[in-house]
Structures are given as C-alpha cells and as structure tokens.
Amino acid sequence: MTEPDVTSQQNEPMQRAARDHLWMHFARHSASQDGGEIPMIVRGEGPYVYDAAGRRYLDGLSGLFTVQAGHGREELAQAAAKQAAELAYFPIWSYAHPKAAELAERLAGLAPDGLDRVFFTTGGGDAVESAWKLAKQYFKLTGKPAKHKVISRAVAYHGTPHGALSLTGLPGLKAPFEPLVPSAFRVPNTNIYRAPEHGDDPEAFGRWAADRIEEAIEFEGAETVAAVFLEPVQNAGGCFPPPPGYFERVREICDWHDVLLVSDEVICAFGRLGTMFGAQRFGYTPDIITFAKGVTSGYAPLGGMLVADRLFEPFRHGTTMFAHGYTFGGHPVSAAVALANLDLFEREDLLGHVMRNRDAFRATLERLRDLPIVGDVRGDGYFYGIELVKDRDTRETFDEEESERLLRGFLDKALYEAGLYCRADDRGDPVVQLAPPLTCDQTHFDEIEQILRSVLTEAWARL
C-alpha cells in the first residue's frame, strides 16, 4: 500500500541533508555516499511505518525493540506536550519533580519484591553503566573493596559506553575501541541449538550453563567478583531463552558467593515477554534490573535501574552519595510519557494480549521450518529469532563471505522492499530477529510469515 506523504521535490532535500550531514548509528555509509537512497521513515500508525514515498512497512522490530504500544498514540504525545508546558526540564540532582517521584513509586510497585529504589538514566547503555558503578561502590562501602569484576555471556550485547561495551561479548564491536574497561569476563550463553550434546535435555544444559558462571567466579576468586549481568532472553545471537532451572541455579550461585545478579532488561521489560519485567516471566528476583526502551514505548528517551533495598542502605546515612548521574536522567517530559504509557498498558491489557497471543506468534513462525534455510526458531513472548543455516541436517552455518552476501547483500534490502522492517543480524550465527509491537495479532503474524517465506525462499535460491 502506498500513500503520498512527501513529494519527490521534498524528498530530495531530505536525502541530501542525510547524505551530507547525518551520521547514522551502526551504519555503513558507503552506499549513500555513492548516491544510494537512504530509507526515510516519515510517520507511523499502529504497527506500521511509512516512508517518504508513502510506502507502508510492518514494523516487525518495534523500531528497536521499543515501540510496545505501536505508533501514532496521541495520548502519549499529549502527555509530553502537557508536561513540557508545565515543567519542561529540571534535574534530579538533589532535587525532585513530581513526575520522577510518581514514576519511581509506580515502577517499584510493578517490580519483583524488594526492588524499591529507582535510579533514572537516559537509556539502556547508561543504565548498564550505572549498575556496574553501583555494584563496585556498594561493595566498597560494605567492606569488600576487592569485589569489582563482572561476568557476562558470550555474544551478549549490553550497550555502547565503555563499561557496557566491556561487558558486551561481541569482539567485532569492541575491537575498534580497545583498550576498554578491564575486569569483565565471559561465560557461555544459553544457545542450546549450538550445544547438541545437551539437545535432548534442556534442564541438564541449563545446569551446565549456570555452573560455568560459578566456575568463572571461583576461577577469578569470589572475593573479586561484584556482579553477573544476564538478559532474561539474550538478544544478540538471535533470542536465546533460558533453559529450565537456569536462573534458579544462577540465583543460588550469586547468593552463595555474595555476587549481585543484574537482570539487563533493556529489551525484555515492559511486556516484551508478556510480563512487566523479564525476571517475572522466568521466576527469579535479581538485585538490579536495568531498563529503557519500552518504558515510554519510545515516545521519549528514558532508562534506569531498579535496585534492591539492601543496595541503597549504605547510601542512607551521613555524607555518602552515589556520585553519578545524567543531565537528562528522569526528565520530566520522559517521566510523564512513561506514566501515560503504563496507563495505556493497563487500559488495553497489553500484557494479557501478549500472553494470549504468544503461542500463536510462535506457531506462525514455526511454519517456516519447512524451508531448508531455516535451522531454528527460538525466543519468547513477542521476541523471536530465526537462525539461518546452509545445511539443516548438520546445522552447518554460513562462512563470513556467505553471511555478508546473504544478510547485507540481499536480506536487509529484500525484506524492507517486501514491506517488513526487521533485523537480519550476524553478530553470532546469521538470524532474522522479530519483535513486533505488543498490539499485533494473528493478522500481523500472518503478514510477517508470508513476507519471510517469500524472501527466504528467494534467498535460498540465490545461494
């Protein structure tokens, strides 16, 4: 479907401005510098976005795992405008404003028991950075100053600031910026598809993967390890869900060794898995939850961390403070939008909608398993990865040149041109990732499946 949004005369100046002045994030600029057209998204409505030529695309990634409530929600825009007219900005550096206080109370009420303190940031990477800093200072204040090291998983992505990037388990993203912050160590992730020795026993695999965390703690010395950072469902690599018993065992390990468990929920919170927080989906209580993205459905930038009461305790007294913060952390407009977003969640029962439809989403994607290029379909809630393989029987993956040709040479553009915005990613093995708005239903699932089927069939024919 096409609707004329922007005339060709208007589009060309936008293209020129983008080519000549806009430095896009995580982007290869060579194509646009050679005269290629940059996709120019001009508006959104529900689960769809529209480009400058009026072409419609199903937003199969919620922007960037963010637009939970869908595009064009006027009540969220109105909440921003109302707050900006009343108090557009004031910092929360030793001051407060009503929206930050109200949002903190509301988030604490929605979080797992005991996570009652909220520290606001501007986004997810800032939240991860804040959590590492808090972990280190907390142990200094409680007489264990040597506890500063952190553990995360292979292929995991935790953000772009230097500390968060150090936690990230993707060597290719880290190499241009090394040396990074020392003291970050990696353990295996929960990709059971690539662990065939455990393929018939997910619980045994979960125990094995969790025990690798304890092994790393003991190898480094528990007296030096401050925290373990884990996503409920790992994003990079293509949506690795936890095996049964995994987080229960990780919680035991962290408690035994006095190590903080940080649940990095920048993607997995606010309904992505059908619960307000990902930890609730899998039945564990972390010491810190990092969040961002879906807290405002992307209508304003906001992130933060929910913190266990005991971690705040050393900061209650005397002259002690957490000497850390952000100019725009807890911004009044962002906080107002977040509150309106949570109202919308309740009014439209978005969590219930995901829980009622998640099995249908999985089943619709599972239909793609009849394609020879599809090796695995995995994920949870409205958050799935489809791993692509060269040989389904042996699970042989593509080499670097083949992956480059398949993903960036064909799939990225072909999926977009077919009307589906999603992610073709090879930060681990090649995958297509999907995370549609939480308002989507079977009609949208079928549209996603039909586009994927057509494009993946053509991709296989081109190999």
C-alpha positions in Angstrom: 0.0 0.0 0.0 1.3 3.5 -0.8 0.1 6.8 0.4 1.7 10.1 -0.8 3.2 11.6 2.3 6.1 13.6 0.9 6.5 14.8 -2.7 9.6 13.9 -4.7 10.6 17.5 -4.6 10.6 17.4 -0.8 12.3 14.0 -0.6 15.4 15.1 -2.4 16.4 17.8 0.0 15.9 15.3 2.9 18.1 12.8 1.1 20.8 15.4 0.5 20.7 16.5 4.2 21.0 12.9 5.3 23.8 12.1 2.9 25.8 15.3 3.6 25.3 15.8 7.3 23.6 13.0 9.2 26.0 10.4 10.8 23.7 7.4 11.2 24.3 4.9 14.0 25.7 1.4 13.3 25.5 2.3 9.6 27.7 1.7 6.6 27.6 5.0 4.8 29.3 3.8 1.6 26.1 3.1 -0.2 24.5 6.5 0.4 27.8 8.3 -0.3 27.8 6.6 -3.7 24.3 8.1 -4.4 22.1 5.3 -2.9 18.8 6.4 -1.4 18.6 6.3 2.4 15.3 4.9 3.7 13.4 7.9 5.0 10.7 7.0 7.5 8.3 9.9 8.0 5.4 8.6 10.1 3.9 5.7 11.9 0.4 4.4 12.7 -0.3 1.3 14.8 2.2 -1.5 13.8 3.1 0.2 10.5 5.5 2.9 9.4 5.5 4.9 6.2 8.4 6.2 4.1 8.7 9.4 2.2 7.2 7.8 -0.9 4.1 6.7 1.1 5.1 3.0 1.1 3.9 1.1 4.1 6.0 -1.3 6.2 5.1 -3.6 9.1 7.4 -2.6 11.9 8.5 -6.1 12.9 11.1 -4.8 15.3 9.1 -2.2 17.2 11.6 0.4 16.0 14.4 -1.1 18.0 12.6 -3.4 20.5 11.0 -0.2 21.8 7.5 0.8 20.4 5.5 -1.5 22.6 2.2 0.4 22.2 2.6 1.0 18.5 3.0 4.2 16.5 0.8 7.3 16.5 -0.6 7.1 20.1 -1.9 10.6 20.6 -2.3 10.2 24.3 1.5 9.7 24.7 2.2 12.8 22.6 -0.3 14.8 24.5 1.2 13.7 27.8 4.6 15.0 26.6 3.1 18.3 25.4 1.2 18.9 28.7 4.3 18.3 30.8 6.5 20.4 28.6 4.1 23.3 29.0 4.1 22.9 32.8 7.7 22.0 33.6 9.9 21.2 30.6 13.1 20.4 32.5 14.6 20.3 35.9 17.4 17.9 37.0 17.0 15.4 39.8 20.5 16.2 41.2 19.5 16.6 44.9 16.1 17.9 43.8 12.9 16.1 42.7 10.0 16.8 40.5 6.5 15.2 40.7 6.7 13.0 37.6 10.0 11.4 38.5 8.8 10.7 42.0 5.5 9.3 40.8 7.1 7.1 38.1 9.7 5.7 40.6 6.9 4.7 43.0 4.9 3.1 40.2 7.8 1.1 38.8 8.7 -0.1 42.3 5.2 -1.3 42.7 5.4 -3.3 39.5 8.8 -4.8 40.0 9.7 -8.0 41.8 9.5 -7.7 45.6 12.3 -5.8 47.3 13.4 -3.7 44.2 12.0 -0.5 45.6 14.6 2.2 44.6 14.7 3.6 41.1 17.7 5.4 39.6 16.9 7.1 36.2 19.2 7.4 33.2 18.6 8.4 29.6 18.8 5.0 28.0 19.9 1.4 28.3 23.7 1.7 27.9 23.6 4.3 30.6 21.6 2.0 32.9 24.1 -0.8 32.5 27.0 1.6 33.1 25.2 2.8 36.3 24.6 -0.8 37.5 28.3 -1.7 37.3 29.4 1.5 39.1 26.8 0.9 41.8 28.0 -2.7 42.3 31.6 -1.5 42.8 30.7 1.3 45.2 28.3 -0.9 47.2 31.0 -3.4 47.9 33.5 -0.7 48.8 31.0 0.7 51.3 30.3 -2.7 52.8 33.9 -3.6 53.4 34.7 -5.7 50.3 36.6 -3.3 48.1 38.2 -6.0 46.0 34.9 -7.0 44.5 34.9 -5.2 41.2 34.9 -7.8 38.4 31.8 -8.6 36.4 30.7 -11.6 34.4 28.5 -11.7 31.3 27.8 -14.1 28.4 29.4 -14.8 25.1 27.8 -12.9 22.2 25.7 -10.8 24.6 25.2 -7.1 23.8 25.0 -4.7 26.8 25.5 -1.2 25.2 28.0 1.2 23.8 29.5 3.2 26.8 33.0 1.9 27.6 31.9 -0.1 30.7 28.8 -1.5 29.0 30.8 -2.3 25.9 33.4 -4.1 28.1 30.5 -6.3 29.3 29.5 -7.0 25.7 30.5 -10.4 24.3 30.9 -9.4 20.7 34.6 -9.0 19.8 33.9 -7.2 16.5 32.1 -4.4 18.2 34.7 -4.0 20.8 37.9 -4.1 18.7 37.7 -0.5 17.3 37.5 1.0 20.8 40.0 -1.1 22.8 41.5 -1.0 25.3 38.3 -1.0 27.2 37.5 -1.2 30.9 39.3 -4.2 32.4 37.8 -6.8 34.7 34.9 -8.1 32.5 34.8 -11.9 31.9 32.7 -14.1 29.6 30.8 -17.4 30.1 28.8 -19.5 27.7 25.3 -18.4 26.7 22.2 -20.5 26.5 22.1 -21.3 22.8 21.0 -24.9 23.1 20.7 -25.2 19.3 24.6 -24.9 19.2 25.0 -27.3 22.1 23.9 -30.6 20.6 25.4 -32.7 23.4 22.6 -31.3 25.6 19.9 -31.0 22.9 17.7 -33.7 24.4 17.9 -32.5 28.0 17.3 -28.7 28.3 17.4 -28.9 32.1 20.9 -30.5 32.1 22.0 -27.8 29.6 20.7 -25.1 31.9 22.6 -26.6 34.8 25.7 -26.9 32.8 25.5 -23.2 31.5 24.8 -21.9 35.0 27.6 -23.9 36.5 30.0 -22.2 34.1 29.2 -18.9 35.9 30.2 -20.5 39.2 33.3 -21.8 37.6 34.3 -18.3 36.4 33.6 -16.8 39.9 35.7 -19.4 41.6 38.5 -19.1 39.0 38.7 -15.3 39.4 38.1 -15.5 43.2 34.7 -14.8 44.7 36.3 -12.0 46.7 37.0 -10.1 43.5 33.7 -10.6 41.6 30.9 -8.0 42.1 28.2 -8.9 39.6 26.8 -11.1 36.9 24.9 -9.4 34.0 22.4 -11.5 32.2 19.4 -10.8 29.9 16.3 -12.8 30.6 16.3 -13.7 26.8 19.6 -12.9 25.3 19.2 -10.6 22.3 22.5 -10.8 20.3 22.9 -14.1 18.5 19.2 -14.4 18.0 17.0 -14.6 21.1 18.3 -17.3 23.4 15.7 -18.2 26.1 16.9 -19.6 29.4 16.7 -23.4 29.8 14.5 -24.7 32.7 16.1 -24.1 36.1 18.8 -21.9 34.7 18.0 -18.7 36.6 17.1 -20.6 39.7 20.6 -22.0 39.7 22.2 -18.7 38.9 20.5 -17.1 41.8 21.8 -19.8 44.1 25.3 -19.3 42.8 25.2 -15.5 43.2 23.8 -15.8 46.8 26.5 -18.3 47.8 29.3 -16.2 46.5 27.9 -12.8 47.5 27.7 -11.6 43.9 25.0 -9.3 42.6 22.7 -10.6 39.9 21.9 -7.9 37.4 19.0 -8.6 35.0 19.6 -6.5 31.9 16.0 -5.9 30.7 16.5 -3.0 28.3 14.7 -5.2 25.8 12.9 -7.7 27.9 10.9 -5.5 30.2 7.6 -3.8 29.7 5.7 -6.6 28.1 8.1 -7.9 25.5 7.8 -11.4 27.2 4.3 -10.9 28.4 5.2 -9.7 31.9 6.1 -6.3 33.1 9.7 -7.5 33.8 11.5 -10.4 32.2 12.6 -11.7 35.6 8.9 -12.2 36.4 8.5 -14.3 33.3 11.2 -16.8 34.5 10.5 -16.6 38.2 13.7 -15.1 39.7 14.4 -12.0 41.7 17.6 -10.1 40.7 19.4 -7.5 42.7 19.2 -4.9 40.0 17.1 -4.6 36.9 18.3 -2.3 34.1 15.5 -0.9 31.8 14.9 1.6 29.0 13.2 1.3 25.5 9.6 0.1 26.3 9.2 2.2 29.4 8.0 5.0 27.2 7.2 2.9 24.1 9.9 5.1 22.5 7.9 8.3 22.6 10.6 9.9 24.8 14.1 8.8 25.9 14.3 7.2 29.3 16.2 4.4 31.1 17.1 3.4 34.6 17.7 0.7 37.1 15.5 -0.8 39.8 17.7 -1.5 42.8 17.2 -3.8 45.8 16.7 -2.1 49.1 19.8 -3.5 50.7 22.0 -1.9 48.0 20.6 1.5 48.8 21.1 1.0 52.5 24.8 2.3 52.7 23.7 5.5 50.9 21.0 6.4 53.5 23.4 7.8 56.1 26.0 10.5 56.7 27.8 12.1 53.8 27.8 9.0 51.5 26.5 9.5 48.0 26.4 7.8 44.6 28.5 10.4 42.7 26.9 9.6 39.4 24.1 10.9 37.2 22.9 12.3 33.9 21.6 15.7 32.9 18.5 14.3 31.3 18.0 11.3 33.7 14.4 11.3 34.9 13.5 14.1 32.5 10.0 15.5 33.4 8.7 15.0 29.9 10.0 11.5 29.6 8.6 10.5 33.0 5.2 11.9 32.1 5.2 9.9 28.9 6.2 6.7 30.8 3.3 7.2 33.2 0.9 7.6 30.3 2.4 4.6 28.7 1.8 2.5 31.8 -1.8 3.8 31.9 -2.2 2.6 28.4 -0.7 -0.8 29.3 -3.4 -1.2 32.0 -6.3 0.2 30.0 -5.6 -2.1 27.0 -4.2 -5.1 28.9 -1.2 -5.3 26.7 0.5 -7.8 29.0 -2.6 -10.1 28.8 -2.7 -9.6 25.0 0.9 -10.8 24.6 0.2 -13.8 26.9 -2.9 -14.7 25.0 -1.2 -14.4 21.6 2.4 -15.5 22.2 1.7 -19.2 21.3 0.1 -18.1 18.1 3.1 -16.0 17.2 5.4 -18.9 17.8 3.3 -21.3 15.9 3.1 -18.9 12.9 6.9 -18.6 12.8 7.3 -22.3 13.3 5.6 -22.8 9.9 8.8 -21.5 8.3 10.6 -24.6 9.5 9.7 -26.3 6.2 12.1 -24.0 4.4 15.6 -25.6 4.0 17.3 -22.3 5.1 15.6 -22.2 8.5 17.5 -24.0 11.2 16.0 -22.8 14.4 13.1 -20.7 15.6 13.5 -19.5 19.2 12.5 -16.9 21.7 9.6 -16.0 23.9 6.6 -13.7 24.0 6.9 -11.2 21.2 10.7 -11.6 20.8 12.0 -14.2 18.3 15.0 -15.1 16.3 15.1 -17.4 13.2 18.5 -18.9 12.6 19.5 -19.4 9.0 21.7 -22.4 8.0 23.4 -23.8 5.0 22.5 -27.4 5.9 19.6 -28.0 8.2 20.6 -31.6 8.9 24.1 -30.8 10.0 23.3 -27.3 11.3 26.2 -26.0 9.2 26.3 -22.2 9.2 27.4 -19.8 6.6 31.0 -18.6 6.4 31.8 -14.9 6.7 31.6 -14.1 3.0 28.4 -16.1 2.5 26.8 -14.3 5.5 27.8 -10.9 4.2 26.3 -11.7 0.8 23.2 -13.2 2.3 22.3 -10.7 5.0 23.6 -7.3 3.8 23.8 -8.2 0.2 20.2 -9.4 -0.1 18.1 -10.0 3.0 18.2 -6.5 4.5 17.0 -4.8 1.4 14.7 -7.5 0.2 12.7 -7.7 3.5 12.4 -4.0 3.5 11.2 -3.8 -0.1 8.7 -6.6 0.6 7.2 -4.4 3.4 8.7 -5.8 6.5 11.1 -3.9 8.8 13.1 -6.3 11.0 16.7 -7.2 11.6 18.9 -9.5 9.7 21.9 -10.0 12.0 25.1 -11.9 12.0 26.7 -10.8 15.3 26.5 -14.6 16.2 25.3 -17.0 13.6 23.0 -15.4 10.9 19.5 -14.7 12.2 16.4 -12.8 11.4 15.0 -11.1 14.5 11.4 -10.1 15.2 9.9 -8.1 18.0 6.6 -6.5 16.7 4.6 -4.0 18.8 2.6 -5.6 21.6 -0.7 -4.7 19.9 -0.1 -7.1 17.0 -2.4 -10.1 16.4 -2.7 -13.0 14.1 -3.3 -10.8 11.0 0.1 -9.3 11.5 1.8 -12.6 12.4 0.5 -14.0 9.1 1.8 -11.0 7.2 5.2 -11.4 8.8 5.3 -15.1 7.9 4.2 -14.6 4.3 6.9 -12.0 3.7 9.6 -14.0 5.4 8.5 -17.1 3.4 8.8 -15.3 0.1 12.1 -13.6 0.8 13.8 -16.6 2.5 12.7 -18.8 -0.4 14.4 -16.4 -2.8 17.5 -16.2 -0.6 17.9 -20.0 -0.7 17.6 -20.0 -4.5 20.3 -17.4 -4.7 22.9 -19.4 -2.6 
